[in-house]
Amino acid sequence: MFSTFGGKIRAVVAAAALGCATAFGPTGAEAQDWSGQVTLYGWAAGVAGDFTPTTGAPTLSFDKSFSEVLEDLDGAFFATGLARRGDFVLFGDLTYSATSRAGLLPGGIPASGEVTISSLTLAAGRRFDTGGGSTIDVLGGLRGWRLDGLVSVPAVGVSLAPEQSFVDPIIAVRGNAPLSDRWSLLGYIDVGGFGVGSDLTWQAAVTANYQATDNLYLSVGYRHLFLDYEDGGTVFEGSMTGPLLGLTWRF
């Protein structure tokens, strides 16, 4: 089992992922004019799963905490945006993560690996007012993925660099409820893939949101993301789970 590369995958799935975090931000009152928000967020996710970059390549197995993820992280970026006019809702989510790792194969053979996963989610839907300031958004859209991997074993002249790009349809439900003048609670769940791109992808999240100023919101919550993908010898099945922090600017 090529477990020395586990560290590089754990953070990269975050990028794959992943992505509907735009649905995790705070909501405002109903309006007929366009309104919007942009969110930057951090996700302290641990990772578990298996990744085979291509046919005949070693399987990378991982089961890592967030502190272990950070040891191999080269870079990461997570951002979301939401726009609304009346009951019509649009959102987008961009995630990017790259990790690398050097280690040894069984027998002490030196090897190295790199993995970058990016995702872009675009969706639209309708908002329903359920009373008391609470709302439910019903959404549908697409999530595009890109997976770039590199496995290098110089001693035996092996260098594999598979690339995979695919698109998943998704459906989602998002509910928001006020807790007080400044606090609100939001829950989100989506599911997709259905064999179109991946076999299955789903995620769930819950956040508590605090309105710090008229335009600035702070969020804290928890998120889980799962992906099961297999095509052309590339196999990935894994999940990321952990707390998240967000900073949202509304306009």
SVG drawing of the C-alpha trace seen along z (x, -y; Angstrom):
<svg xmlns="http://www.w3.org/2000/svg" viewBox="-45 -48 62 53">
<polyline fill="none" stroke="black" stroke-width="0.4" points="0.0,0.0 1.6,-3.3 0.6,-5.1 3.5,-7.5 1.5,-9.6 -1.6,-9.8 -0.7,-13.3 -0.9,-14.8 -4.4,-13.6 -6.0,-14.6 -5.9,-18.4 -6.5,-18.1 -9.9,-16.5 -10.8,-19.7 -10.5,-21.4 -12.5,-18.7 -14.6,-19.2 -15.9,-19.8 -17.8,-22.9 -21.2,-24.4 -19.7,-26.4 -21.4,-29.5 -24.5,-27.9 -23.1,-28.1 -23.2,-31.9 -25.7,-34.2 -29.0,-35.3 -30.6,-38.7 -34.2,-39.9 -36.2,-39.4 -35.5,-42.0 -36.5,-42.7 -33.2,-44.4 -30.1,-42.3 -28.0,-41.7 -24.9,-39.7 -22.2,-38.4 -18.6,-37.0 -17.2,-34.6 -13.6,-33.5 -13.4,-30.5 -11.1,-28.0 -11.9,-24.4 -9.9,-22.4 -10.7,-19.0 -9.3,-15.6 -9.4,-13.1 -10.0,-9.4 -10.0,-7.3 -8.1,-5.6 -6.7,-7.0 -5.3,-5.1 -4.0,-7.6 -4.1,-5.1 -4.2,-1.5 -1.2,0.4 -0.2,-2.5 0.1,-2.1 -3.0,-2.8 -2.6,-5.8 -4.4,-5.2 -4.9,-7.9 -6.6,-8.5 -5.3,-11.8 -6.1,-14.6 -6.1,-18.2 -2.7,-18.8 -1.2,-16.0 -2.8,-17.5 -1.0,-20.8 2.4,-19.1 2.1,-18.4 -0.1,-21.3 1.5,-23.4 -1.4,-25.8 -5.2,-26.1 -7.9,-28.6 -11.6,-28.6 -14.1,-31.2 -17.9,-31.5 -20.3,-34.0 -24.1,-34.4 -26.5,-36.6 -30.2,-37.0 -33.2,-38.9 -36.4,-38.3 -36.9,-34.5 -34.3,-33.8 -30.9,-32.6 -27.6,-32.1 -24.4,-30.8 -20.9,-29.7 -18.1,-28.0 -14.4,-27.7 -12.0,-25.4 -8.3,-24.7 -5.8,-22.6 -2.4,-21.2 -0.1,-18.9 3.1,-17.1 5.0,-14.3 8.2,-12.4 8.6,-9.0 9.6,-5.4 7.9,-2.4 8.1,1.0 11.7,2.1 13.0,-1.4 12.7,-2.7 12.5,-6.5 9.3,-8.0 7.5,-11.3 4.0,-12.4 1.9,-15.5 -1.9,-15.9 -4.0,-19.0 -7.7,-19.0 -9.9,-21.9 -13.7,-22.3 -16.2,-24.9 -19.8,-24.7 -22.5,-26.8 -26.2,-26.5 -29.5,-28.3 -32.8,-27.9 -35.8,-29.3 -36.2,-30.6 -39.3,-29.8 -40.4,-31.8 -41.4,-29.4 -42.4,-32.1 -40.8,-33.8 -37.9,-35.0 -36.9,-31.4 -36.3,-30.4 -35.5,-27.3 -33.6,-27.4 -34.1,-24.5 -31.2,-24.5 -29.8,-22.6 -26.7,-22.9 -23.3,-21.5 -20.0,-20.9 -16.9,-20.6 -13.8,-18.8 -10.2,-18.7 -7.7,-16.1 -4.0,-16.3 -1.7,-13.7 2.0,-12.8 3.7,-9.7 7.4,-9.4 9.7,-6.4 13.1,-7.4 14.8,-4.1 12.6,-2.0 12.0,-4.7 8.3,-5.2 6.7,-8.6 2.9,-8.8 1.0,-12.1 -2.7,-11.4 -5.2,-14.2 -9.0,-13.8 -11.7,-16.4 -15.4,-15.6 -18.7,-17.3 -21.4,-16.3 -25.0,-17.4 -26.1,-18.3 -29.3,-19.0 -29.3,-20.9 -31.5,-22.1 -30.5,-25.0 -32.4,-26.2 -31.8,-29.4 -33.4,-30.3 -32.9,-33.4 -31.9,-32.8 -31.8,-36.5 -31.2,-39.9 -27.6,-39.1 -27.4,-35.3 -28.8,-32.8 -28.5,-29.0 -28.0,-27.5 -28.1,-23.9 -27.1,-22.6 -27.1,-19.3 -26.4,-18.4 -26.1,-15.2 -24.8,-14.6 -22.8,-12.5 -25.4,-9.8 -22.9,-8.1 -22.7,-11.1 -19.2,-12.3 -18.5,-10.6 -20.5,-7.7 -21.6,-9.7 -20.8,-13.0 -22.6,-14.4 -21.9,-16.9 -23.7,-18.3 -22.9,-21.4 -24.3,-23.4 -23.1,-26.9 -23.9,-29.5 -23.7,-33.0 -23.1,-36.3 -23.7,-39.7 -20.7,-41.8 -21.6,-45.0 -24.2,-46.0 -22.2,-44.2 -19.8,-41.8 -20.7,-38.3 -18.7,-35.7 -19.6,-32.0 -18.5,-28.9 -19.7,-25.4 -19.0,-21.9 -18.8,-20.3 -18.6,-16.8 -17.8,-16.0 -17.7,-12.6 -16.6,-11.7 -16.6,-8.3 -15.1,-8.5 -13.8,-5.8 -12.8,-6.2 -10.0,-5.0 -8.0,-3.4 -8.3,-6.4 -10.1,-5.5 -10.9,-7.8 -13.1,-7.2 -12.7,-9.5 -14.2,-12.1 -13.2,-15.2 -14.8,-16.2 -14.1,-19.0 -14.9,-22.5 -15.0,-25.6 -14.7,-29.4 -16.0,-32.0 -15.9,-35.7 -18.6,-37.2 -19.0,-40.6 -22.5,-41.5 -23.3,-44.2"/>
</svg>
